[in-house]
């Protein structure tokens, strides 16, 4: 196996890991590296490249599971998770997560083929990057200065559903799942950290389900020759997603969404210059 291919896989995993859960659109970043490597220099075939993307996304999902492992154990009723919420505030329930998943889950099933066929282009991603950035700016501007919901355990069913509705925006490539849902949570009176925690927890079942289904469809392209590439990309995505998530959660209440919104606009301009 060519060492250069392994290095490329690690770098692609890095891009996926750093951008999948930050509100900057992993799709926008993968378009750039897609053009540079995935379909050039015989790095991978078209089908192999699609399978590689699924594998590294699973690495990012695993990083969320590890970060929130105690929380998931509690949600599944397999253990007791100690929270900072008082007894009067309750705790996050699995039913609230399910409520948040329903809107995007239903739309995703109904329009998945249409989205894959018509919306995955550089032009549509540019639109998603810019409009998503505007939504994030609006959330920072109009969200309460002193939100009542400081932890994910204080979220109501109404807020969970509203965040789920905002997640529907992320079906448009480039909009960003975390950018959409954190913005929705902030506008609904949640702190940036509470909205981010709920976003990451809610992302696991819907992303894992979609990834595993896609992986089953593309299983034949998991060849022994390409396996070292997949393993390198998976490990890289997991490590960098783990670092990215923990860094992001520590800072989000302080820096909020504006820096990410500005970055998205810069990225959109970069994509426009490269491709148009």
C-alpha positions as a Markdown table, in Angstrom:
| # | Residue | x | y | z |
|---|---|---|---|---|
| 1 | Unk | 0.0 | 0.0 | 0.0 |
| 2 | Unk | 1.3 | 3.4 | -1.0 |
| 3 | Unk | 2.3 | 5.4 | 2.0 |
| 4 | Unk | 1.1 | 8.6 | 0.3 |
| 5 | Unk | -2.4 | 7.2 | 0.1 |
| 6 | Unk | -2.4 | 6.5 | 3.9 |
| 7 | Unk | -1.2 | 10.0 | 4.5 |
| 8 | Unk | -4.0 | 11.4 | 2.3 |
| 9 | Unk | -6.5 | 9.2 | 4.2 |
| 10 | Unk | -5.3 | 10.6 | 7.5 |
| 11 | Unk | -5.6 | 14.2 | 6.3 |
| 12 | Unk | -9.1 | 13.5 | 4.9 |
| 13 | Unk | -10.1 | 12.0 | 8.3 |
| 14 | Unk | -8.7 | 15.1 | 10.0 |
| 15 | Unk | -10.9 | 17.3 | 7.8 |
| 16 | Unk | -14.0 | 15.2 | 8.6 |
| 17 | Unk | -13.2 | 15.0 | 12.3 |
| 18 | Unk | -12.6 | 18.7 | 12.7 |
| 19 | Unk | -15.6 | 19.8 | 10.7 |
| 20 | Unk | -18.4 | 17.3 | 11.2 |
| 21 | Unk | -19.8 | 18.6 | 14.4 |
| 22 | Unk | -18.5 | 22.2 | 14.3 |
| 23 | Unk | -21.0 | 24.6 | 12.7 |
| 24 | Unk | -18.9 | 25.1 | 9.6 |
| 25 | Unk | -20.3 | 22.5 | 7.2 |
| 26 | Unk | -18.2 | 19.4 | 6.7 |
| 27 | Unk | -19.8 | 19.1 | 3.3 |
| 28 | Unk | -18.2 | 22.3 | 2.2 |
| 29 | Unk | -14.8 | 21.2 | 3.3 |
| 30 | Unk | -15.1 | 17.8 | 1.8 |
| 31 | Unk | -15.9 | 19.3 | -1.6 |
| 32 | Unk | -12.5 | 20.9 | -1.6 |
| 33 | Unk | -10.6 | 17.8 | -0.6 |
| 34 | Unk | -12.9 | 15.7 | -2.8 |
| 35 | Unk | -11.7 | 17.7 | -5.8 |
| 36 | Unk | -8.1 | 17.5 | -4.8 |
| 37 | Unk | -7.8 | 13.8 | -3.8 |
| 38 | Unk | -10.7 | 11.5 | -3.6 |
| 39 | Unk | -11.3 | 11.3 | -7.4 |
| 40 | Unk | -7.8 | 12.3 | -8.6 |
| 41 | Unk | -4.5 | 10.5 | -8.8 |
| 42 | Unk | -6.4 | 7.2 | -8.6 |
| 43 | Unk | -6.7 | 7.6 | -4.8 |
| 44 | Unk | -10.0 | 5.7 | -4.9 |
| 45 | Unk | -12.7 | 4.9 | -7.4 |
| 46 | Unk | -15.9 | 6.8 | -7.3 |
| 47 | Unk | -17.7 | 4.1 | -5.3 |
| 48 | Unk | -14.7 | 3.5 | -3.1 |
| 49 | Unk | -14.5 | 7.3 | -2.4 |
| 50 | Unk | -18.2 | 7.3 | -1.3 |
| 51 | Unk | -17.6 | 4.3 | 1.0 |
| 52 | Unk | -14.5 | 6.0 | 2.4 |
| 53 | Unk | -16.6 | 9.1 | 3.3 |
| 54 | Unk | -19.1 | 6.8 | 5.2 |
| 55 | Unk | -16.3 | 5.1 | 7.1 |
| 56 | Unk | -14.7 | 8.3 | 8.3 |
| 57 | Unk | -18.1 | 9.7 | 9.3 |
| 58 | Unk | -18.6 | 6.6 | 11.5 |
| 59 | Unk | -15.3 | 7.6 | 13.1 |
| 60 | Unk | -16.7 | 11.0 | 14.0 |
| 61 | Unk | -19.9 | 9.5 | 15.3 |
| 62 | Unk | -17.9 | 7.2 | 17.6 |
| 63 | Unk | -16.1 | 10.3 | 19.0 |
| 64 | Unk | -19.5 | 11.7 | 20.1 |
| 65 | Unk | -20.5 | 8.4 | 21.7 |
| 66 | Unk | -17.2 | 8.3 | 23.7 |
| 67 | Unk | -17.7 | 12.0 | 24.8 |
| 68 | Unk | -21.2 | 11.5 | 25.9 |
| 69 | Unk | -21.0 | 7.8 | 26.9 |
| 70 | Unk | -22.4 | 8.3 | 30.4 |
| 71 | Unk | -25.3 | 10.3 | 29.0 |
| 72 | Unk | -26.2 | 7.6 | 26.4 |
| 73 | Unk | -26.0 | 4.9 | 29.1 |
| 74 | Unk | -28.5 | 7.0 | 31.2 |
| 75 | Unk | -30.8 | 7.6 | 28.2 |
| 76 | Unk | -30.9 | 3.9 | 27.5 |
| 77 | Unk | -31.7 | 3.1 | 31.1 |
| 78 | Unk | -28.5 | 1.2 | 31.6 |
| 79 | Unk | -27.1 | 3.3 | 34.4 |
| 80 | Unk | -27.4 | 6.5 | 36.3 |
| 81 | Unk | -25.8 | 9.7 | 35.0 |
| 82 | Unk | -24.9 | 12.4 | 37.5 |
| 83 | Unk | -26.1 | 15.8 | 36.3 |
| 84 | Unk | -25.7 | 19.3 | 37.6 |
| 85 | Unk | -29.4 | 19.9 | 37.4 |
| 86 | Unk | -31.4 | 20.0 | 40.6 |
| 87 | Unk | -34.2 | 17.5 | 41.2 |
| 88 | Unk | -36.7 | 20.1 | 40.3 |
| 89 | Unk | -35.2 | 20.6 | 36.9 |
| 90 | Unk | -35.5 | 16.9 | 35.8 |
| 91 | Unk | -33.1 | 15.3 | 33.3 |
| 92 | Unk | -32.9 | 14.7 | 29.6 |
| 93 | Unk | -35.2 | 11.9 | 28.4 |
| 94 | Unk | -34.9 | 9.5 | 25.5 |
| 95 | Unk | -38.4 | 10.5 | 24.4 |
| 96 | Unk | -37.2 | 14.2 | 24.1 |
| 97 | Unk | -34.3 | 13.0 | 21.8 |
| 98 | Unk | -36.8 | 11.0 | 19.7 |
| 99 | Unk | -39.1 | 14.1 | 19.4 |
| 100 | Unk | -36.1 | 16.1 | 18.1 |
| 101 | Unk | -35.3 | 13.4 | 15.6 |
| 102 | Unk | -38.7 | 13.1 | 14.0 |
| 103 | Unk | -38.9 | 16.1 | 11.7 |
| 104 | Unk | -35.6 | 15.7 | 9.9 |
| 105 | Unk | -36.0 | 11.9 | 10.0 |
| 106 | Unk | -39.3 | 12.0 | 8.2 |
| 107 | Unk | -38.2 | 14.6 | 5.6 |
| 108 | Unk | -34.9 | 12.7 | 5.1 |
| 109 | Unk | -36.7 | 9.5 | 4.3 |
| 110 | Unk | -39.2 | 11.2 | 1.9 |
| 111 | Unk | -36.7 | 13.3 | 0.0 |
| 112 | Unk | -33.4 | 11.5 | 0.4 |
| 113 | Unk | -33.2 | 10.5 | -3.3 |
| 114 | Unk | -34.1 | 14.0 | -4.5 |
| 115 | Unk | -31.5 | 15.5 | -2.2 |
| 116 | Unk | -28.7 | 13.2 | -3.4 |
| 117 | Unk | -29.6 | 13.8 | -7.0 |
| 118 | Unk | -30.3 | 17.5 | -7.1 |
| 119 | Unk | -28.8 | 19.3 | -4.1 |
| 120 | Unk | -25.2 | 17.9 | -3.8 |
| 121 | Unk | -23.4 | 20.5 | -5.9 |
| 122 | Unk | -20.9 | 23.2 | -5.2 |
| 123 | Unk | -23.5 | 25.9 | -6.0 |
| 124 | Unk | -26.1 | 24.6 | -3.5 |
| 125 | Unk | -23.4 | 24.1 | -0.8 |
| 126 | Unk | -22.4 | 27.8 | -1.3 |
| 127 | Unk | -26.0 | 28.8 | -0.7 |
| 128 | Unk | -26.2 | 26.7 | 2.4 |
| 129 | Unk | -23.0 | 28.1 | 3.8 |
| 130 | Unk | -24.1 | 31.7 | 3.4 |
| 131 | Unk | -27.7 | 31.3 | 4.6 |
| 132 | Unk | -26.6 | 29.1 | 7.4 |
| 133 | Unk | -24.1 | 31.8 | 8.5 |
| 134 | Unk | -26.9 | 34.4 | 8.5 |
| 135 | Unk | -29.1 | 32.2 | 10.7 |
| 136 | Unk | -26.2 | 31.8 | 13.1 |
| 137 | Unk | -25.7 | 35.5 | 13.3 |
| 138 | Unk | -29.4 | 36.0 | 13.9 |
| 139 | Unk | -29.3 | 33.5 | 16.7 |
| 140 | Unk | -26.5 | 35.3 | 18.4 |
| 141 | Unk | -28.2 | 38.7 | 18.0 |
| 142 | Unk | -31.7 | 37.8 | 18.9 |
| 143 | Unk | -31.1 | 35.0 | 21.4 |
| 144 | Unk | -31.5 | 35.9 | 25.1 |
| 145 | Unk | -28.5 | 37.3 | 26.8 |
| 146 | Unk | -29.2 | 35.3 | 29.9 |
| 147 | Unk | -30.9 | 32.1 | 28.8 |
| 148 | Unk | -33.0 | 30.2 | 31.3 |
| 149 | Unk | -32.0 | 26.8 | 29.9 |
| 150 | Unk | -28.4 | 26.4 | 31.0 |
| 151 | Unk | -28.1 | 22.6 | 30.7 |
| 152 | Unk | -29.5 | 19.9 | 28.4 |
| 153 | Unk | -31.5 | 18.5 | 31.4 |
| 154 | Unk | -33.7 | 21.6 | 31.4 |
| 155 | Unk | -34.9 | 21.2 | 27.8 |
| 156 | Unk | -38.6 | 21.0 | 27.3 |
| 157 | Unk | -40.4 | 18.9 | 24.7 |
| 158 | Unk | -41.4 | 22.1 | 22.8 |
| 159 | Unk | -37.8 | 23.1 | 22.6 |
| 160 | Unk | -36.7 | 19.6 | 21.5 |
| 161 | Unk | -39.3 | 19.7 | 18.7 |
| 162 | Unk | -38.3 | 23.2 | 17.6 |
| 163 | Unk | -34.6 | 22.2 | 17.5 |
| 164 | Unk | -35.7 | 19.2 | 15.5 |
| 165 | Unk | -37.5 | 21.4 | 13.0 |
| 166 | Unk | -34.4 | 23.6 | 12.7 |
| 167 | Unk | -32.4 | 20.4 | 12.0 |
| 168 | Unk | -34.5 | 20.1 | 8.8 |
| 169 | Unk | -32.4 | 22.9 | 7.3 |
| 170 | Unk | -29.4 | 20.7 | 7.5 |
| 171 | Unk | -30.9 | 18.4 | 4.8 |
| 172 | Unk | -29.7 | 21.2 | 2.5 |
| 173 | Unk | -26.0 | 20.4 | 1.9 |
| 174 | Unk | -23.7 | 23.1 | 3.4 |
| 175 | Unk | -26.2 | 24.3 | 6.0 |
| 176 | Unk | -24.6 | 22.3 | 8.8 |
| 177 | Unk | -26.5 | 20.1 | 11.2 |
| 178 | Unk | -24.9 | 21.7 | 14.3 |
| 179 | Unk | -25.2 | 25.2 | 12.9 |
| 180 | Unk | -28.9 | 24.8 | 12.3 |
| 181 | Unk | -29.8 | 23.1 | 15.6 |
| 182 | Unk | -27.6 | 25.2 | 17.9 |
| 183 | Unk | -29.1 | 28.3 | 16.3 |
| 184 | Unk | -32.6 | 26.9 | 16.8 |
| 185 | Unk | -31.9 | 26.1 | 20.4 |
| 186 | Unk | -30.4 | 29.5 | 21.2 |
| 187 | Unk | -33.4 | 31.2 | 19.6 |
| 188 | Unk | -35.6 | 29.1 | 21.8 |
| 189 | Unk | -34.0 | 30.3 | 25.0 |
| 190 | Unk | -31.2 | 27.7 | 25.5 |
| 191 | Unk | -27.6 | 28.5 | 26.3 |
| 192 | Unk | -25.1 | 27.8 | 23.5 |
| 193 | Unk | -23.7 | 24.9 | 25.5 |
| 194 | Unk | -27.1 | 23.3 | 26.2 |
| 195 | Unk | -28.0 | 23.6 | 22.5 |
| 196 | Unk | -24.7 | 22.1 | 21.5 |
| 197 | Unk | -25.0 | 19.1 | 23.9 |
| 198 | Unk | -28.5 | 18.3 | 22.6 |
| 199 | Unk | -27.3 | 18.7 | 19.0 |
| 200 | Unk | -24.5 | 16.2 | 19.5 |
| 201 | Unk | -26.6 | 13.7 | 21.4 |
| 202 | Unk | -29.4 | 13.9 | 18.8 |
| 203 | Unk | -26.9 | 13.6 | 15.9 |
| 204 | Unk | -25.7 | 10.1 | 16.9 |
| 205 | Unk | -28.8 | 8.0 | 16.1 |
| 206 | Unk | -29.7 | 9.7 | 12.9 |
| 207 | Unk | -26.2 | 9.9 | 11.5 |
| 208 | Unk | -25.3 | 6.3 | 12.7 |
| 209 | Unk | -28.5 | 4.9 | 11.1 |
| 210 | Unk | -27.9 | 6.7 | 7.8 |
| 211 | Unk | -24.2 | 5.7 | 7.7 |
| 212 | Unk | -24.8 | 2.1 | 8.5 |
| 213 | Unk | -27.5 | 1.8 | 5.8 |
| 214 | Unk | -25.1 | 3.5 | 3.3 |
| 215 | Unk | -22.3 | 1.2 | 4.3 |
| 216 | Unk | -24.4 | -1.9 | 3.8 |
| 217 | Unk | -25.2 | -0.7 | 0.2 |
| 218 | Unk | -21.5 | -0.1 | -0.5 |
| 219 | Unk | -20.1 | -3.1 | 1.4 |
| 220 | Unk | -18.7 | -4.7 | -1.8 |
| 221 | Unk | -16.3 | -1.8 | -2.1 |
| 222 | Unk | -14.7 | -2.5 | 1.3 |
| 223 | Unk | -11.9 | -4.5 | -0.4 |
| 224 | Unk | -8.8 | -5.8 | 1.3 |
| 225 | Unk | -6.6 | -3.6 | -0.9 |
| 226 | Unk | -8.4 | -0.5 | 0.3 |
| 227 | Unk | -8.8 | -1.6 | 3.9 |
| 228 | Unk | -5.7 | 0.2 | 5.2 |
| 229 | Unk | -7.0 | 3.5 | 3.7 |
| 230 | Unk | -10.4 | 3.0 | 5.4 |
| 231 | Unk | -8.8 | 2.1 | 8.8 |
| 232 | Unk | -6.4 | 5.1 | 8.7 |
| 233 | Unk | -9.2 | 7.5 | 7.8 |
| 234 | Unk | -11.5 | 6.1 | 10.5 |
| 235 | Unk | -8.9 | 6.4 | 13.2 |
| 236 | Unk | -7.9 | 9.9 | 12.1 |
| 237 | Unk | -11.5 | 11.1 | 12.0 |
| 238 | Unk | -12.2 | 9.6 | 15.5 |
| 239 | Unk | -9.2 | 11.2 | 17.1 |
| 240 | Unk | -9.7 | 14.7 | 15.6 |
| 241 | Unk | -13.4 | 14.6 | 16.1 |
| 242 | Unk | -12.8 | 13.8 | 19.8 |
| 243 | Unk | -10.5 | 16.7 | 20.2 |
| 244 | Unk | -12.7 | 19.0 | 18.2 |
| 245 | Unk | -15.9 | 18.2 | 20.1 |
| 246 | Unk | -14.2 | 18.7 | 23.5 |
| 247 | Unk | -12.6 | 21.9 | 22.5 |
| 248 | Unk | -15.8 | 23.2 | 21.0 |
| 249 | Unk | -17.9 | 22.4 | 24.0 |
| 250 | Unk | -15.5 | 24.2 | 26.3 |
| 251 | Unk | -15.6 | 27.4 | 24.3 |
| 252 | Unk | -19.1 | 27.6 | 22.8 |
| 253 | Unk | -20.7 | 29.6 | 25.6 |
| 254 | Unk | -17.8 | 32.2 | 25.4 |
| 255 | Unk | -17.3 | 32.6 | 21.7 |
| 256 | Unk | -20.9 | 31.8 | 20.6 |
| 257 | Unk | -21.6 | 31.3 | 16.8 |
| 258 | Unk | -20.4 | 34.6 | 15.2 |
| 259 | Unk | -16.8 | 33.4 | 14.6 |
| 260 | Unk | -18.0 | 30.3 | 12.9 |
| 261 | Unk | -20.5 | 32.3 | 10.8 |
| 262 | Unk | -17.7 | 34.6 | 9.6 |
| 263 | Unk | -15.6 | 31.6 | 8.8 |
| 264 | Unk | -18.4 | 30.0 | 6.7 |
| 265 | Unk | -18.7 | 33.2 | 4.6 |
| 266 | Unk | -15.0 | 33.2 | 4.0 |
| 267 | Unk | -15.2 | 29.5 | 3.0 |
| 268 | Unk | -18.1 | 30.2 | 0.6 |
| 269 | Unk | -16.0 | 32.9 | -1.0 |
| 270 | Unk | -13.0 | 30.5 | -1.3 |
| 271 | Unk | -15.3 | 27.8 | -2.9 |
| 272 | Unk | -16.7 | 30.4 | -5.3 |
| 273 | Unk | -13.2 | 31.5 | -6.4 |
| 274 | Unk | -12.0 | 27.9 | -6.8 |
| 275 | Unk | -15.0 | 26.5 | -8.7 |
| 276 | Unk | -16.5 | 29.6 | -10.5 |
